[in-house]
Amino acid sequence: MIPHRHLLAALAATSLVAIGIVAPQPAWAGSVVRVWDAPVLLDSHMPSRFAPAATAAHGTQAAAVWVMGGHVWLTERSVATEVWSAKQDLGTTTGSADVAYGSDGTLAVAFGVNDGLYDNVRLLTRAPGALSFVGTERVPGDEPGPVVGIQVVVSDAASGATPARATVAWVRSGPTGVLRVATPTARAGTLQVVFESGPGPISRFRLVQQGSTPPLLVWLGDTLKPNARVQVLARGIGINAWPLAAAATSVSPASASVKDFAVSGAVDGTTVLAYKVAATDPVPGLFTSTRSAAHVWSVPAHVGGSGAMVSGGSIAAGVGGAAILAWRNIDGGGASTMWVSDRASSSVAWPAAHLLDYLCVACADEPVSDPDVARGPDGSGLIMWNGYGATNGSTAAFVGRGTSWVEQGGIVSNDTAGPGRPLVLADGTTVVFGSGVDAVDFANNILQVREGHLRTTGPSPAGPAVLAGTARVGGRLGCGAPAFAPTPATRAYAWLRNGAVIAGATAAAYTAVAADLGKALQCRVTAAITGPLAGSTAVLSNAVVIALGLAPTPTAGSVAVLGVHRAGVVQTCRVGTWSPAATYVHTFRWLRDGAVISGATASTFLPPAALRAHTLACRVTSSRAGYATGTATSAAVPVA
C-alpha cells in the first residue's frame, strides 16, 4: 500500500490533505470492533513542538519520519512483533521530510539539507531486505532558500522503474517557489532534475503513485491570484520522461478560483481529486474530478453540502473511484461542523453530505484542525481531527461508512499540533500518530503512536441452529446450521445434554443414547473466519427432551417352546430373533392354558403330570437401557 501524504504546515496553515493508495483487502467480517492499544512514546523534546509526522505503510509494515532538533528521525513497525523501533537519526535537515514504500518494500526518505554552501535535497533509499540506506543528493543549484515542502514516491517495474526507484518533488522557500522533480541518476550519489514548473510561487503540490501506473504530479499556483487552477502532469513510461509544465492538464475550470486541493490514488490506477473553490465564486465549495484507469478525467462535480464555509478536508480513494471525502465548515461566528460524503464508485453521484459533529465556539472540543480520513479494507472510514480540551487537546475520531458513523472518543490525548495521522495496514490495523504536550509534566513535547486492532466476534448468523429428527433414544437427530454472513471458512458441531457438551459428539448428526433419556438435547454450531480478522460465532439450536426408544420386535414364530412336549420332560423357551439387533436382557414366564404359572421364571420348565391334556406356552420379555421393553408369547403346545 502506498502511503498517504500531508501538505506541510510550512506551505499552508489550512489545507486539504490526502490519504494515498489503499490496497485491496479482505472484507472486514462479522461483528468487528476496534481495540485501541495504549499510546507508545516515540520522541520527546523541550521546548520545540513536533510537526505532524509523515507516514507510510506496506502490508503490515509501517514507517514514520519527523523533524526535531534539526534532524530527521525514523521509526518502523516490525511485521513480526508489531513493535515500533527506537528512533533512528537519518541526519541533519533544514526543512521538512517525507517517507514512502514501493510495492516491493523499497523504503525511501527525502528531506532538505545544507552542505554549508547550498541548500539541497537528500534522498535515502533502502532495498527490500537491506539493513542500511543508500544516499543521493541533488547537484546544488543557484536558487537560495531551504526546502519547505518535499514529497517522495517509489515506482515499481510496471510503471517504468527497473528496479524500484524513487521520485522526489520539492519547493523552496522564497519568492519564486519553483516546483522541481528529480530522480536518481545512473551515477551514484546524484539526483537529476527532470521537471521544473517555472516561476512560482507554488501554493500546494502532491506526488501521487497509483498502483503500477506512472506517478502523477499535481500542483496549484499562487492562490492570491484570481482563477488559480489545479494542474496535473503524468510521467511517461521512461524514468525521466516528464513532459514540460506547459503539457499539464488543468483539471479545474478556468472560471474557478481554486484555493486548495486533495488527491488520492488507488491500486487500479484510479485517482480522485477534490478541490476547494473560493467563497467568492458563483458556486463555492468542494468539487471533485476522477481520473479513470484509462487516464481520462471526469467532468468536475460539486459535492452537495459543501459551500462558502469550507475550510479544508481530506480524501481517501479506493478502486473504481470509490472514495470518502471529509471536510470542515467554519461559519461567520467561528463555529465548526464536520461533514462526510462516502461514494461507492465514480459511476454514482456523491451522496448528500452527512453531518458528523457540530462544535461551538465556546465548547471545549472546538477543533483546531481540518480532518484526516483513512479508508479501511472493506471501505469503512476513519475520520480524525484535533480539538481543544479544557487545558489541552485531544484527537477525536469517527469510524463508519455511508451515513453510519460511531464516535471513538479521544484517541490521542494532549494532541495540540494537529490530528493523528492515520494509516490502515493490510490486516485492518489502524495506526495513528499524534503530537502535543506531556500530560504528566506539561513541559516536554511528545510524539506518540497508537494502534487500533480489529477484532471480530465472528460471522453473523441469520438465526439459531435448528434441531430436527426423532427425539427418542436410538433416534437420529440432525443439526441444521443457519446461513452466516460472510460465509465461514469452517463450521464445527457440538451436542449438549442438559447444557453440558457430550464428549466425542462432533458431527452434524447424532443418535440419541440411553444416557440422553429424559434429558434436554441441543446442538451448537460454531462458524469461524480465518485470516487477519479470525474469529468465531456459536449458535445454539432448540432443545428437545429425549423419550424412550422404541420397543424391540421379534421375528414371527421365533419365540417357541422346544423339546418333547410330555410331562416330566424339560421344556426350553427359545428367546427368538429380535429387531433391531442388540444386546438384550431376556426374562421368561411360562403359561398353562394362557395363565401364568406362579414361580416359573426360568428359560426352562419341567411340566408336572398335572399339565397332561393342557397347553403350555412361554413368554419372553426383551429389554435394554433407554428403550421400551418388547414382549412375545410362543405358540401354545399340548402336553401329553
N, C-alpha and C positions, 0 to 999 in steps of 0.2 A: 504494500500500500504506500503510495506516495504521500508525503506529509502535507499538512496544511501550512500556510504561511500567515504572517500577520504584518500588516502595514505598520511601519515603525512610528513610534511616538515622535521621533525627531522629524518625520515628514509631515505629520498631521496630528493635531490634538484629537480630532474626531475623524474616524474613517470607517468605511465598510471593509470588513476583513473576510477572509475566506478559509474554509477547510478544504484541503486538497483531495486527491483521489481517494475514493472509498472502494476497496476491492470487493468483489462478490464474496459473500459469506454464506454459511449455512443459516437457515432461518432460526431465529430465536423461537424456542419451542416451549409449549406447556405454560405453566404459571411461573413466569420469570420474575425474580426480584433482584435488585441491585444491592449488594452488601459492600459498604464503604470501609476500607481499612483505615487505620489511624494514619494521620499525615506523617510523612518522612521528611526530616530536615535535610536539605541538600547543601545549603550555604547560609552563612550569617555574616553581617558586616555592619560597622558603625563608623561614620554616620550616614553613608550613602544608601539610597534606596535602590532596589533592584528594578530594572526594566523587565517587562514580560519576557519569559524565555521563549526562544524559537524551538520548535519541537518537530520530530519526525518519527515515523513508525514503519516497520517492515515485518509483516506477520505479527508475531507476539513480541518482537524486539522493538525497543523504542530508545530514543536519544533526545537530549535537550542540551542546548548551549545558551549561555548567558554571559553578559559582560559585567564585571565588577572589579574595581580597583585597577582599571586599565588593562585587565587581562580577560581572555576568553576562556571559559570553563565548560567542560563537557562531562555529562553523566550518561550512562547507558543502563538499560534494563536487561538483566540476564534472562534468556529464554528458559533456561533450565531451572533457575531458582526464583525467578520473579523478584529479584532483589536489585535495587539501584546501586550502581558502583559509586565509590568515593569520587569526588570531583577531580577532574584532570585538567591541568593547566596547559592550554594549547599555545600560549604565547601572548605577547602584548598586542593591544589594539588601540586604534584611535577613534573607533566608531562602533558600528553595530556588527552583528554576526548572524549567520543562518546555517541551517543543517538540513540535509536531505539524504534519503536512502534511494538507491536504484533497485530495480526489480530483482536483481541478482544478489542484493545485500550489500553492494558497494556503499560506503558511507562517505559523505562529502561535507566539509565545513568551510565556509567562506567568511572572511572578515577584513576590515580595513587595518592597515599597518603604516608605520612611518619608519624609514631607514635612517633618519637623521637629516636627510635632504629632501626627500619626496614622500608624499602620501601615496600609498599604493594599495593593491588588493592581494590578499594571500588566499590560496585555495589549498586545503588539505584533503587528500583522499585516502581511503583505506580499502583495499580489495577484500572480497569475502574470505574469511578465514585468517586474514593477516592480523598481526598484532600491533603494527605501527603504521603511521600515516606517511604519505609522500607529499611534500610541499611544492607548490609552484607559485610564482608571483608574476603580476603583470609588469612588463617593461615600463619604467616610470615615464610619465608624460609631463607636459609643461603646465597642466591645469592645476592650480593650487586648491587646497581645501580638503579636509578629511572626508572619508566615506561616511555618509549619514544614513544610507539605505542600501541594503545588499540582500540578494536572494540567490539561491542555488538550486538547481535540479540536476538529476542524474538520468541520462538517456540510456536505453539499452540497445542491443544489436538490431532489434526490429525497427527502431526509429533512426537507424543510420549510424549508431555509435558502436564500434567494434574494437576493443571491448567496451564495457560501460564507461561513459565519460561524462564529466560534469560540465555544466554551463553556468556561468556566473553573470549576474546583471547588477549594476550599482549606479548610484547617483552620488555626486559630491555636493558638499555644501558650497554656497556661493551664488552669485547672480545668474550664472549660465545654467547650472543644473543639468548638464548633458547626461543622458542615459546611455550607458555603454553595456555591451555584452561581450564576453570573452570565453574562449575555451582553451584548454591546454594544447600546446603545440607538440610536434614530434620531438622537439628539442627539450630535454629535461629542464625543469625549473622555470619555465616561462609560460605566460598566458598571452594569447593573441586576441586583440580586439577584433571582433567580426561584425560589430554593428555599433553605430552611433546615431542618436536621434537628431542631432543638430542642436542649435541653440535652444535652451530651455526657457524658463525652468520647467522641470517635470514635477508635477504635484504628487502623482501616485504611479506605481508600476507594479507589475506582477509577472513572474515567470510561471508558466503552468505546464506541467508534464502530465499528459493524459494518456494513460495506457502505453501502448507501444508506438503511438504516433509521434512525430517530431514535436518539440515543445512550442508553446505559444508565448509571445511577449505582448503584454497588454499594458498600455500606459495612458495617462491623462495629462494634458498640458497645463498651463497656467490657469487655475480656476478663477483668478481675479479678472481674467479677460472674458468678455461675453462669448457665448457659443463654444465653450471648451468641449472637446469631443473625445470619446474613448477610441483609441487606436489599437488595432490588433495586427500583429505580424507573425506569420508562421515560418518556422525554419524549414528549409528544404531537407532532402534526404541526406545530403552530404554534411559533414560536421561543420564546415564553415560556410554553408550555403544560405546565409542570411541575406534577404533582399535589402535594398535601400529603404530608408524610412518612408520615402515617397510611395512605396508599394503597399504601405499599411492600409488595412480596411478600416473605415470609420463606421463603427457599429451603431453609435448613437446618431440620431437625426441631426442635420446641420442646424436646424432651428432650435435645438435643445441646448441649454447651458448646463453641462454636467458638472457636479461638484464632488462626486466620489463614486467609487465602484467596488464591487467584489466579484470574484470569479472563482469557479471550482470546476475541476475536470474529473471524469470518471474513466474507468479502465477500458470501456468500449470506445474511447475516443470522443465521447460527447463532452461539450463544455457549456456551462451555463453562466452567463454574465448578468449581473444586476448592477444598475447604476442609479444614482440619485440625481434628479433634475432640480434645478434651483426653484425656490419658492416663488420667484417672480415669473416663472414660465407659465404659459396658459394652462398646461396640465402638469402641475408639480407632483413630486412623489417618486416612487420607485418604478423602474422599467426593467424588463428582462429580455434577453435575446439568447437563443440556444444555437450552438454550432453542432450540427449533426456529425456522426461518424464519417459522413461523406464530405465534410468540411463546408457545409452550406449554413449560413446564418439565417435564423428565422426573423420575421418582422418583429420589431420591438413591441412588447405587450406591457400594458400598465398593470401594476399589482393593486387590486382593489383594497381599500383600507389605508393605503399609504397616501400621503399628501404633503402639504407645505411644511408640516411639523416634523418630517423625518429627520432624525439626527444621524443615525448610521446603523449598520447591522452586519449580518454575516449570512453566507450561503454555503450549503453542502450538497453536492450533486451525487447522484447515483446513475446507473446505466439507464439508457433510454431517455435521458433528460429529466428523470425524477429528481426532485430537489426539495430541500427545506430552506425557507428564507425567513429569517427573524430580524426584527428591527425595533428601534426605539423612536417614539414620537415625543417631542417636547412642546407643550403648549405655551402660550404667551405668558402664563404665570409661572413657568418653570416646572410644572408637574410633568411627570413622565408616565408613559404607558408602553408596555412591551407587547409586541404583536408577532404572530407567526402565520405563515401560509405554507401548506405542505402539498406539493404537486406530485401526482403519481407518475407522470411521464410528460414529455414535451408535446404529446398529441392532445393534451387536455389543457383547458384554461386554468390559471391559478385560482384556487378556491377563495372564497371570501376570507378576509383576514380574521384570525381568531385572537381575541384579547387574552393575553397571558396574565398580566398583572397591571394594576394601577398603583402608582407610587406618588404620594402627595409631597408637596414641598416641605411641610412641617414634619413628615413622618421620619422615623429613624432609619428606614430602609430605602430612602430615595437613592436611586442608582447613580454612580459616578462614571459608569462606562456603558458603551453600547454592548449588545450581546454577542457572544460567540456561539456557534452551533456546530455540533458534530452529528453525523448520520451513522446510525448503528447498522449491524449486519442485516437486520430484517427491515430496514427503512425507518426504524424508530429514531427519534432525535433526542439529543441532549443540548439544552439551551441554557447558557450561563451568563451571568453578569455580576458586577461588583456593586454592592450597596453600602451606604453608611450604616454604622451602628451607633449606639449611644456614645461610645468613646473610640470605636474602631470600626473597621469594615468587615464584611462577610460576603462570600460569593454565594449567590442564590442560584438555584438550578431547577429546571423543569424537565421531566422525561415523558415522552409520549409520541404520538403521531396524529395526523389529521387534526381534529379538534378536541382530542382527548389527551390532556397533559396533567401530570401529577407533580406537585412541588416537592423537591427533595430537601429543602431547608438549607442551612448553611453548610456548604461542603468544605470550603477552605476559610477558616476564620482569620480575622485581622488582615484581610487582603485589601490593602489600601492602594496598590499600584495598578489594579485592573483585574478583570475576571480571570479565573483559572483558564488555562489554555488547553482545551480538551483534545485528546486523541482517542480513537476507537481501534483497538487491536483486533487481530484476526479471530480471537476467541470471544470477542464481545466485551472484553475488559475495557473500561473507560479510565483514562489517565488524565488527571487534572493538575495543573501547576498554578501556584499562587504565591504572591509575594506581599509582604507587609511588615508590621511591627510585631516583635516578640510579645506574646500575651502575658509573659511572666514578668519580664523586667521593663517592658515598654521602652527599651533603649536600642537594642540591636534590631537591625532589619534582617528579615529572613526570607529565604526562598524554599518552598516546600512542594512536595508532590504527594498526591493521594490517588489511590486506585479504587474503582468501583467494580467489583467482580460480580458477574451474573451467576445466579443460582436458580435452578428450576426445580419445582416440585413434580415435574413430570408432565406427560401429555394430559390433556383434558378429556375426561370420558363423557360420552353422550348420555350416560345413565348408569344404573347399577348393573352388576352381573346378574344373570338370570339362571336359576337352578331349575332344571326340568327333568322328568323321568319318573320312576316308580319309587315312592318313598316308603319302602319296607326292606327288611333285611333280605339280602340277595338281589334287591332291585338295582337296576343300572341307572345312575344319575349323570347328567351332563351339565357342564358349566358353560353357559353362553356368555362370552366376553362382549362388552359393548364396543361400539366404534370409538376410537380415540383420535384426537387432533393434536398434533400431527400423528401420522401412522407410526407406532412404536417400532423399534428395532427388534425387541423381544417381548414375549408375554410369558409369565410364569404363573403356575396354578398351585393353589394350596387348598386343602379341605379342612374344615374346622368342626369339632364336636363340642357342643356347648361352649363355643368360643375358643377352644384350645386346638392348636394345629395337630393334625393327625400325621404322625411320622411316616414318611415314605409315600404319602398320597400327593403326587405332584403332576398328575396327568389331568387333562381336561375332562375326563370321565372317571367315575368312581362307583364301585359296587359296595353297597352298604353291608357291613358285617354285624355279627351278633353284639359287639360292643357298642354299636350305634343304637340299639333298641331303646326306644323311649327318649332318645336324646335329640336335640336340635342340631341339624346338619346344615352347614353353609359352605359355599366355595368362595375363594378370593382370587382375583386376577390382578397381577402386578405387571403393568406395562412400563417399559423402560426406554429411554432415549440414550443413545451413546454419543460420543464426541465431546466437544468442549463444554457443552451445556448438559452433560449427563445428569439424569435424574429419573425418578420413577413415581408412578401413581398406583395405589392399590384401591380396588373397589370390591365390595362385598356383595354377595347375592342375597336373595330372600332366604329365609330359614324354613326347613320342613322337619317335622318330627317323624322319626322312623318307627314304623309299626312292625308287628311280627311278620316274618317271612311266610310264604305260602306253605301249607302242609304238603308233605310228600304223598305221592300216589303210587300204589303197587301195580305191577302188570297183572292184568286179569288172569285169575286162576293160579297165580304164582304162590299164593299162600295156601297151604294144603296140609292135611293130616296124612302122614306117611307111616307105613307099617302094615302088618296083617291085622285087620280090624276085628279082633277077638278079645273077649275078656281075658285078663291075665297076661296079655301081650303088650309090651311097651309101645306106645304111640309117640311119634315125633312131629312137632309142628314146624313145618318149613316156613322160614321168615319171608320168603318171596323176593322179588326184584322190585326195588323202589326207585322212583324218579322224583327229583334229579338224583343222580348218583352221588352219594356222600357217605360219610361215616355216621351211622345212626345207632342209637341205643334202642334195643327192642325189648318190650315186655310182653308177657303172654297171659292169657286166660283160656280156660277150657270150658266148654258149654255142653250140657246134657239137654237134648231136645230144645236147644236155644236158650236155656237158662244157665247162668254162670254157676260153676261148681265151686263151692267155697274152698279156699286154700290151694286150688290148682293153678299155680302161677309160674311153673317151670316150663321149659321148652319141650319137656317130655311128660307123658302121663300114662299111668298103668290103670286101665279100666277094670273096675271090680266086676264080680259076677252080676251085681245088681244092674249093670248097664246093658245086660243082654236084652235084645229086642228094642233098644233105644238108639238114638242117633248121637254121634259125637262130633264136635267141631272145635277148632282153635281160633282164637282172636289175637292178632299181632298189632301192637301199638309201636310205631316208629317215631323217634324224636331226636332233635338236635337243638343246640342253644340258638335262640333267636328266632326259631321257626315254630309255627303251629304244628301240633302232632298229627300224624296220619294213622288211621286205624283201618284194618281189613280183617274180615272173618272168612275162614275157609268154607268150602262146601261141607255140609254135614254127611257123615258116613255112618251106615248102620253097624252096630256092634253085634257080633254073633256069639 
